[in-house]
């Protein structure tokens, strides 16, 4: 069944509109609120109970609807303050809130403990913390821990578990309803599409997923190529820059160097995330200059260097396709 459509005219603005409901009067929510406010204003103006009064502070005449109002403005209300004193020490608290009876929390506790003489009633105002087992004065009857630190420590102890993949016992189950059995670091590799055996290799050797995929495709590849290896095997004839620079991979069958270019190499935001939110611009620029130095040395020694550009948060299939296709295209160009 098709719904019936009505054409109506808004009571506020007078514009025509279409609607499914027969009870709708206004075209929009704004029109409805404006008409409602206008009705309220008219009702207030039509009230006959308007009182002419005189402010006792500033001696000005004003009109009000409420018979209980005495002062004309909140400023006059602040200036007139009734003198009040603390129940324990007798200090003046007239500038404090109207409902306050004590100048501080210490005076409140002293006054309450002075009223209570029996030890049975004192136990009601003192509790023992579940974590540190120390006595404290609770702010409410539901309070169990003396501090927020104690509450977090106790929850960490109770909700502690063991990861199914890396067997690490440092992760916390924040919600007991949806129980989590994998730690946060392993969960990142699961999002990439890695299996438990591959994740264990990553955690042991501190490797990245793109490195493991490249090593599975090219098993003869040599990783982390240093200055000593390149000069001793006569791959490079000279080395200008610092000895700490290293290439990602060297393929001896093709005589090719490979660098995997991550977003942290050229984007400061990604670099800051990798460095645990402690990255500086100076370190980032140095990181870029080192990468450019490696490209310069490969050109001077006449050895082809292939740079594979990747992105974060890709699946295992996407990473393998990017690495495999880029290497095939580069090797074709080298052969020609």
Secondary structure as UniProt FT lines:
FT   STRAND          6..9
FT   TURN            11..13
FT   STRAND          16..19
FT   HELIX           29..45
FT   STRAND          51..54
FT   TURN            56..58
FT   STRAND          61..64
FT   TURN            67..68
FT   HELIX           74..79
FT   TURN            87..89
FT   TURN            94..95
FT   TURN            98..99
FT   HELIX           105..115
FT   HELIX           119..125
FT   STRAND          126..128
FT   TURN            130..132
FT   STRAND          135..137
FT   TURN            141..142
FT   HELIX           148..158
FT   TURN            164..166
FT   HELIX           184..192
FT   HELIX           196..205
FT   HELIX           209..217
FT   TURN            219..220
FT   STRAND          222..225
FT   HELIX           227..232
FT   TURN            233..234
FT   TURN            243..244
FT   STRAND          247..251
FT   TURN            252..255
FT   STRAND          256..261
FT   HELIX           263..265
FT   HELIX           268..274
FT   TURN            275..277
FT   HELIX           281..300
FT   TURN            301..302
FT   STRAND          305..309
FT   HELIX           316..335
//
